Amino acid sequence: MPFSDYQTALVTGASSGMGAAIVRRLRREGLTVHALARSREPLLKLAEDTGCIAHVMDVADLAAVTRLAAEVPFDILVNNAGVDSPRKFLQATPDDIDLLIDVNLRAVLHLCRLVVPGMVARDRGHVFNITSIAAAYHFGGNSTYHATKAAVSMLTGQLRQDAFGKRVRVTEICPGRVATDIFAHVHGDSADTHARFIEGFELPQAEDIADAVAYCIAAPVSVNIGHMEITPTLQVPGGLQTTRPEKPQA
Ligand SMILES: NC(=O)c1ccc[n+]([C@@H]2O[C@H](COP(=O)([O-])OP(=O)(O)OC[C@H]3O[C@@H](n4cnc5c(N)ncnc54)[C@H](OP(=O)(O)O)[C@@H]3O)[C@@H](O)[C@H]2O)c1
Protein backbone atom coordinates (compact mmCIF):
# COMPACT_ATOMS: atom_id res chain seq x y z
CA MET A 1 0.00 0.00 0.00
CA PRO A 2 2.00 3.01 -1.15
CA PHE A 3 2.14 6.35 0.63
CA SER A 4 -0.70 7.78 -1.45
CA ASP A 5 -3.14 5.30 0.15
CA TYR A 6 -2.44 6.71 3.61
CA GLN A 7 -3.24 10.18 4.90
CA THR A 8 -2.42 10.55 8.56
CA ALA A 9 0.35 9.34 10.84
CA LEU A 10 1.07 9.54 14.55
CA VAL A 11 4.71 9.41 15.65
CA THR A 12 5.50 9.24 19.36
CA GLY A 13 8.82 10.39 20.77
CA ALA A 14 9.10 12.93 17.98
CA SER A 15 11.18 15.60 19.72
CA SER A 16 14.53 14.01 18.88
CA GLY A 17 16.37 11.12 17.27
CA MET A 18 14.49 8.55 15.23
CA GLY A 19 11.05 10.01 15.95
CA ALA A 20 11.97 13.44 14.58
CA ALA A 21 13.61 11.83 11.54
CA ILE A 22 10.52 9.71 10.87
CA VAL A 23 8.30 12.79 11.09
CA ARG A 24 10.52 14.59 8.57
CA ARG A 25 10.48 11.57 6.24
CA LEU A 26 6.71 11.10 6.36
CA ARG A 27 6.11 14.80 5.84
CA ARG A 28 8.30 14.63 2.73
CA GLU A 29 5.87 12.00 1.44
CA GLY A 30 3.01 14.43 1.92
CA LEU A 31 1.31 12.76 4.89
CA THR A 32 -0.40 14.72 7.67
CA VAL A 33 1.85 13.87 10.58
CA HIS A 34 0.99 14.25 14.26
CA ALA A 35 4.16 14.44 16.33
CA LEU A 36 4.00 13.69 20.05
CA ALA A 37 6.57 14.27 22.80
CA ARG A 38 6.97 16.22 26.04
CA SER A 39 9.69 18.70 25.02
CA ARG A 40 7.89 21.78 23.75
CA GLU A 41 10.73 23.68 22.03
CA PRO A 42 12.11 20.96 19.74
CA LEU A 43 8.60 19.81 18.89
CA LEU A 44 7.44 23.31 17.93
CA LYS A 45 10.62 23.78 15.91
CA LEU A 46 9.92 20.49 14.10
CA ALA A 47 6.37 21.69 13.36
CA GLU A 48 7.72 24.98 12.02
CA ASP A 49 10.27 23.18 9.84
CA THR A 50 8.05 20.40 8.52
CA GLY A 51 4.41 21.41 8.94
CA CYS A 52 3.71 18.48 11.26
CA ILE A 53 1.09 18.91 13.99
CA ALA A 54 2.76 19.08 17.38
CA HIS A 55 1.25 17.50 20.48
CA VAL A 56 3.20 18.43 23.59
CA MET A 57 2.09 15.46 25.58
CA ASP A 58 3.30 12.66 27.78
CA VAL A 59 2.65 9.42 25.92
CA ALA A 60 1.76 7.89 29.28
CA ASP A 61 -1.08 10.41 29.76
CA LEU A 62 -3.90 8.03 28.95
CA ALA A 63 -6.67 10.65 28.95
CA ALA A 64 -4.72 12.83 26.48
CA VAL A 65 -3.82 10.04 24.05
CA THR A 66 -7.39 8.72 24.24
CA ARG A 67 -8.71 12.16 23.18
CA LEU A 68 -6.18 12.39 20.34
CA ALA A 69 -6.95 8.90 19.03
CA ALA A 70 -10.68 9.67 19.11
CA GLU A 71 -10.14 12.84 17.06
CA VAL A 72 -7.95 11.49 14.26
CA PRO A 73 -8.33 8.26 12.22
CA PHE A 74 -4.63 7.40 12.02
CA ASP A 75 -3.47 5.31 9.05
CA ILE A 76 0.06 4.97 10.40
CA LEU A 77 1.08 4.61 14.05
CA VAL A 78 4.76 4.75 14.96
CA ASN A 79 5.32 3.70 18.58
CA ASN A 80 8.79 5.12 18.97
CA ALA A 81 8.94 6.93 22.35
CA GLY A 82 11.30 5.07 24.62
CA VAL A 83 13.38 5.48 27.76
CA ASP A 84 16.05 3.47 29.50
CA SER A 85 17.61 3.55 32.93
CA PRO A 86 20.49 1.10 32.76
CA ARG A 87 20.91 -0.83 35.99
CA LYS A 88 21.29 -4.42 36.97
CA PHE A 89 17.98 -5.78 38.16
CA LEU A 90 19.50 -6.30 41.60
CA GLN A 91 19.70 -2.49 41.85
CA ALA A 92 16.38 -1.72 40.14
CA THR A 93 14.29 1.00 41.74
CA PRO A 94 10.48 1.19 41.83
CA ASP A 95 10.57 4.46 39.86
CA ASP A 96 12.73 2.96 37.08
CA ILE A 97 10.45 -0.01 36.72
CA ASP A 98 7.30 2.10 36.65
CA LEU A 99 8.72 4.63 34.18
CA LEU A 100 9.92 2.02 31.70
CA ILE A 101 6.68 0.07 31.93
CA ASP A 102 4.64 3.26 31.50
CA VAL A 103 6.51 4.66 28.48
CA ASN A 104 7.97 1.62 26.71
CA LEU A 105 5.08 -0.79 27.23
CA ARG A 106 1.84 0.54 28.73
CA ALA A 107 1.65 3.49 26.32
CA VAL A 108 2.25 1.20 23.33
CA LEU A 109 -0.47 -1.19 24.44
CA HIS A 110 -2.94 1.64 24.94
CA LEU A 111 -2.14 3.35 21.64
CA CYS A 112 -2.55 0.08 19.77
CA ARG A 113 -5.81 -0.53 21.63
CA LEU A 114 -7.03 2.94 20.66
CA VAL A 115 -5.84 3.05 17.04
CA VAL A 116 -5.74 -0.46 15.57
CA PRO A 117 -9.51 -1.20 15.70
CA GLY A 118 -10.10 1.79 13.39
CA MET A 119 -7.46 0.49 11.00
CA VAL A 120 -9.16 -2.90 10.97
CA ALA A 121 -12.56 -1.31 10.36
CA ARG A 122 -11.14 0.73 7.45
CA ASP A 123 -9.12 -2.25 6.17
CA ARG A 124 -6.09 0.03 6.00
CA GLY A 125 -3.22 0.79 8.33
CA HIS A 126 0.40 0.28 9.31
CA VAL A 127 1.76 0.02 12.84
CA PHE A 128 5.47 0.36 13.57
CA ASN A 129 6.85 -0.66 16.93
CA ILE A 130 10.41 0.51 17.48
CA THR A 131 11.81 -2.02 19.92
CA SER A 132 15.51 -2.83 20.15
CA ILE A 133 17.91 -5.68 19.75
CA ALA A 134 17.35 -5.82 23.53
CA ALA A 135 13.98 -7.38 22.70
CA ALA A 136 15.74 -10.48 21.39
CA TYR A 137 19.10 -10.81 23.16
CA HIS A 138 20.40 -10.54 26.72
CA PHE A 139 22.93 -7.88 27.77
CA GLY A 140 23.90 -7.10 31.34
CA GLY A 141 22.47 -4.13 33.11
CA ASN A 142 19.26 -3.25 31.25
CA SER A 143 16.80 -5.81 32.60
CA THR A 144 13.61 -3.75 32.73
CA TYR A 145 14.37 -2.30 29.29
CA HIS A 146 14.76 -5.85 27.91
CA ALA A 147 11.50 -6.90 29.54
CA THR A 148 9.52 -3.98 28.09
CA LYS A 149 10.99 -4.25 24.60
CA ALA A 150 10.49 -8.02 24.49
CA ALA A 151 6.86 -7.51 25.51
CA VAL A 152 6.35 -5.06 22.63
CA SER A 153 8.05 -7.50 20.29
CA MET A 154 5.48 -10.15 21.23
CA LEU A 155 2.67 -7.61 20.93
CA THR A 156 3.79 -6.85 17.37
CA GLY A 157 3.20 -10.45 16.30
CA GLN A 158 -0.06 -10.61 18.24
CA LEU A 159 -1.40 -7.57 16.41
CA ARG A 160 -0.90 -9.39 13.13
CA GLN A 161 -2.78 -12.37 14.53
CA ASP A 162 -5.65 -10.24 15.76
CA ALA A 163 -5.88 -8.17 12.57
CA PHE A 164 -5.67 -11.28 10.42
CA GLY A 165 -7.68 -10.97 7.21
CA LYS A 166 -7.39 -7.18 7.07
CA ARG A 167 -4.85 -5.02 5.29
CA VAL A 168 -3.27 -3.84 8.51
CA ARG A 169 0.47 -4.17 8.32
CA VAL A 170 2.62 -4.40 11.43
CA THR A 171 6.38 -3.93 11.50
CA GLU A 172 8.81 -4.29 14.37
CA ILE A 173 12.04 -2.38 13.91
CA CYS A 174 14.84 -3.55 16.20
CA PRO A 175 17.71 -1.08 16.20
CA GLY A 176 21.17 -1.76 17.50
CA ARG A 177 23.28 1.29 18.23
CA VAL A 178 22.00 4.32 16.33
CA ALA A 179 23.61 7.76 16.54
CA THR A 180 20.95 9.67 18.47
CA ASP A 181 20.79 11.62 21.72
CA ILE A 182 19.52 8.56 23.59
CA PHE A 183 22.96 8.06 25.12
CA ALA A 184 23.03 11.67 26.34
CA HIS A 185 19.50 11.24 27.70
CA VAL A 186 20.39 8.01 29.49
CA HIS A 187 24.00 8.55 30.59
CA GLY A 188 24.19 12.37 30.73
CA ASP A 189 25.07 14.83 28.00
CA SER A 190 28.86 14.90 28.35
CA ALA A 191 31.99 14.58 26.25
CA ASP A 192 32.58 11.27 28.00
CA THR A 193 29.19 9.89 26.86
CA HIS A 194 29.85 11.08 23.33
CA ALA A 195 33.31 9.47 23.31
CA ARG A 196 31.94 6.22 24.72
CA PHE A 197 29.05 5.70 22.34
CA ILE A 198 29.36 7.90 19.25
CA GLU A 199 32.80 9.33 18.51
CA GLY A 200 34.77 7.50 15.83
CA PHE A 201 32.11 4.80 15.29
CA GLU A 202 30.36 4.18 11.99
CA LEU A 203 26.75 4.13 13.15
CA PRO A 204 23.35 4.15 11.47
CA GLN A 205 21.80 7.61 11.69
CA ALA A 206 18.22 8.39 12.73
CA GLU A 207 17.51 9.06 9.04
CA ASP A 208 18.46 5.46 8.19
CA ILE A 209 15.70 4.22 10.50
CA ALA A 210 13.29 6.71 8.93
CA ASP A 211 14.23 5.39 5.48
CA ALA A 212 13.51 1.84 6.68
CA VAL A 213 10.06 2.95 7.85
CA ALA A 214 9.46 4.59 4.49
CA TYR A 215 10.58 1.44 2.66
CA CYS A 216 8.08 -0.69 4.59
CA ILE A 217 5.25 1.74 3.86
CA ALA A 218 6.11 2.05 0.19
CA ALA A 219 6.03 -1.73 -0.32
CA PRO A 220 2.92 -3.05 -2.12
CA VAL A 221 -0.09 -3.78 0.07
CA SER A 222 0.55 -7.49 -0.44
CA VAL A 223 3.90 -7.11 1.37
CA ASN A 224 4.17 -6.98 5.17
CA ILE A 225 7.68 -6.53 6.44
CA GLY A 226 7.24 -7.94 9.92
CA HIS A 227 10.66 -7.54 11.44
CA MET A 228 13.79 -5.56 10.71
CA GLU A 229 16.99 -5.68 12.76
CA ILE A 230 19.17 -2.68 11.93
CA THR A 231 22.59 -2.45 13.54
CA PRO A 232 25.94 -0.93 12.72
CA THR A 233 27.90 -3.20 10.39
CA LEU A 234 30.63 -3.02 13.04
CA GLN A 235 28.36 -4.19 15.89
CA VAL A 236 28.61 -7.83 16.86
CA PRO A 237 25.40 -9.76 16.06
CA GLY A 238 23.35 -10.42 19.18
CA GLY A 239 25.53 -8.20 21.37
CA LEU A 240 26.36 -4.64 22.31
CA GLN A 241 30.03 -4.76 21.36
CA THR A 242 30.67 -2.22 18.62
CA THR A 243 34.06 -1.47 17.18
CA ARG A 244 35.53 1.53 15.44
CA PRO A 245 36.79 1.02 11.87
CA GLU A 246 40.41 -0.04 11.61
CA LYS A 247 42.81 2.60 10.45
CA PRO A 248 43.97 1.96 6.88
CA GLN A 249 47.38 0.22 6.72
CA ALA A 250 50.19 2.72 6.17
N1 LIG B 1 19.49 4.98 19.61
C1 LIG B 1 19.69 3.70 19.85
O1 LIG B 1 20.85 3.24 19.84
C2 LIG B 1 18.52 2.78 20.09
C3 LIG B 1 18.77 1.40 20.05
C4 LIG B 1 17.71 0.51 20.22
C5 LIG B 1 16.43 0.99 20.42
N2 LIG B 1 16.20 2.33 20.47
C6 LIG B 1 14.81 2.77 20.66
O2 LIG B 1 14.47 3.67 19.62
C7 LIG B 1 13.46 4.59 20.08
C8 LIG B 1 13.88 6.01 19.75
O3 LIG B 1 15.07 6.30 20.46
P1 LIG B 1 16.11 7.43 20.04
O4 LIG B 1 17.41 6.76 19.89
O5 LIG B 1 15.58 8.27 18.95
O6 LIG B 1 16.19 8.20 21.45
P2 LIG B 1 15.95 9.70 21.93
O7 LIG B 1 16.65 10.66 21.03
O8 LIG B 1 16.28 9.69 23.39
O9 LIG B 1 14.39 9.90 21.72
C9 LIG B 1 13.45 9.37 22.60
C10 LIG B 1 12.13 10.08 22.33
O10 LIG B 1 11.16 9.53 23.24
C11 LIG B 1 10.45 10.60 23.79
N3 LIG B 1 9.86 10.28 25.08
C12 LIG B 1 10.47 9.78 26.19
N4 LIG B 1 9.58 9.70 27.19
C13 LIG B 1 8.40 10.15 26.70
C14 LIG B 1 7.11 10.31 27.25
N5 LIG B 1 6.85 10.01 28.54
N6 LIG B 1 6.13 10.81 26.48
C15 LIG B 1 6.38 11.14 25.19
N7 LIG B 1 7.57 10.99 24.60
C16 LIG B 1 8.57 10.51 25.37
C17 LIG B 1 11.47 11.73 23.92
O11 LIG B 1 10.80 12.97 23.94
P3 LIG B 1 10.56 13.89 25.23
O12 LIG B 1 11.68 13.63 26.19
O13 LIG B 1 10.53 15.26 24.65
O14 LIG B 1 9.22 13.46 25.74
C18 LIG B 1 12.23 11.58 22.61
O15 LIG B 1 11.57 12.28 21.58
C19 LIG B 1 13.29 4.30 21.57
O16 LIG B 1 12.16 3.48 21.76
C20 LIG B 1 14.55 3.52 21.94
O17 LIG B 1 14.35 2.65 23.03
C21 LIG B 1 17.22 3.22 20.30
The ligand as a Tripos MOL2 file, in Angstrom:
@<TRIPOS>MOLECULE
LIG
   48    52     1     0     0
SMALL
NO_CHARGES

@<TRIPOS>ATOM
      1 N1         19.4870    4.9830   19.6140 N.am      1 LIG1
      2 C1         19.6900    3.7040   19.8510 C.2       1 LIG1
      3 O1         20.8530    3.2370   19.8350 O.2       1 LIG1
      4 C2         18.5220    2.7760   20.0860 C.ar      1 LIG1
      5 C3         18.7680    1.3960   20.0500 C.ar      1 LIG1
      6 C4         17.7150    0.5110   20.2170 C.ar      1 LIG1
      7 C5         16.4340    0.9900   20.4200 C.ar      1 LIG1
      8 N2         16.2010    2.3260   20.4700 N.ar      1 LIG1
      9 C6         14.8100    2.7670   20.6580 C.3       1 LIG1
     10 O2         14.4680    3.6710   19.6220 O.3       1 LIG1
     11 C7         13.4580    4.5850   20.0790 C.3       1 LIG1
     12 C8         13.8790    6.0110   19.7490 C.3       1 LIG1
     13 O3         15.0700    6.2980   20.4650 O.3       1 LIG1
     14 P1         16.1050    7.4280   20.0400 P.3       1 LIG1
     15 O4         17.4130    6.7630   19.8880 O.co2     1 LIG1
     16 O5         15.5800    8.2680   18.9520 O.co2     1 LIG1
     17 O6         16.1850    8.1950   21.4500 O.3       1 LIG1
     18 P2         15.9510    9.7030   21.9280 P.3       1 LIG1
     19 O7         16.6520   10.6590   21.0340 O.co2     1 LIG1
     20 O8         16.2820    9.6920   23.3870 O.co2     1 LIG1
     21 O9         14.3870    9.9010   21.7180 O.3       1 LIG1
     22 C9         13.4510    9.3740   22.5950 C.3       1 LIG1
     23 C10        12.1340   10.0790   22.3310 C.3       1 LIG1
     24 O10        11.1610    9.5290   23.2360 O.3       1 LIG1
     25 C11        10.4540   10.6010   23.7900 C.3       1 LIG1
     26 N3          9.8600   10.2820   25.0810 N.ar      1 LIG1
     27 C12        10.4690    9.7830   26.1870 C.ar      1 LIG1
     28 N4          9.5820    9.7010   27.1910 N.ar      1 LIG1
     29 C13         8.3990   10.1480   26.7040 C.ar      1 LIG1
     30 C14         7.1100   10.3080   27.2550 C.ar      1 LIG1
     31 N5          6.8530   10.0070   28.5410 N.pl3     1 LIG1
     32 N6          6.1250   10.8070   26.4780 N.ar      1 LIG1
     33 C15         6.3770   11.1380   25.1930 C.ar      1 LIG1
     34 N7          7.5660   10.9920   24.5970 N.ar      1 LIG1
     35 C16         8.5730   10.5140   25.3660 C.ar      1 LIG1
     36 C17        11.4690   11.7290   23.9160 C.3       1 LIG1
     37 O11        10.8050   12.9740   23.9400 O.3       1 LIG1
     38 P3         10.5600   13.8880   25.2270 P.3       1 LIG1
     39 O12        11.6790   13.6310   26.1910 O.co2     1 LIG1
     40 O13        10.5270   15.2600   24.6450 O.co2     1 LIG1
     41 O14         9.2250   13.4600   25.7440 O.co2     1 LIG1
     42 C18        12.2290   11.5770   22.6050 C.3       1 LIG1
     43 O15        11.5680   12.2770   21.5780 O.3       1 LIG1
     44 C19        13.2880    4.2960   21.5680 C.3       1 LIG1
     45 O16        12.1570    3.4830   21.7590 O.3       1 LIG1
     46 C20        14.5510    3.5240   21.9410 C.3       1 LIG1
     47 O17        14.3450    2.6540   23.0340 O.3       1 LIG1
     48 C21        17.2170    3.2200   20.3030 C.ar      1 LIG1
@<TRIPOS>BOND
     1     1     2 1
     2     2     3 2
     3     2     4 1
     4     4     5 ar
     5     4    48 ar
     6     5     6 ar
     7     6     7 ar
     8     7     8 ar
     9     8     9 1
    10     8    48 ar
    11     9    10 1
    12     9    46 1
    13    10    11 1
    14    11    12 1
    15    11    44 1
    16    12    13 1
    17    13    14 1
    18    14    15 2
    19    14    16 1
    20    14    17 1
    21    17    18 1
    22    18    19 2
    23    18    20 1
    24    18    21 1
    25    21    22 1
    26    22    23 1
    27    23    24 1
    28    23    42 1
    29    24    25 1
    30    25    26 1
    31    25    36 1
    32    26    27 ar
    33    26    35 ar
    34    27    28 ar
    35    28    29 ar
    36    29    30 ar
    37    29    35 ar
    38    30    31 1
    39    30    32 ar
    40    32    33 ar
    41    33    34 ar
    42    34    35 ar
    43    36    37 1
    44    36    42 1
    45    37    38 1
    46    38    39 2
    47    38    40 1
    48    38    41 1
    49    42    43 1
    50    44    45 1
    51    44    46 1
    52    46    47 1
@<TRIPOS>SUBSTRUCTURE
     1 LIG1         1 GROUP 0 **** ****
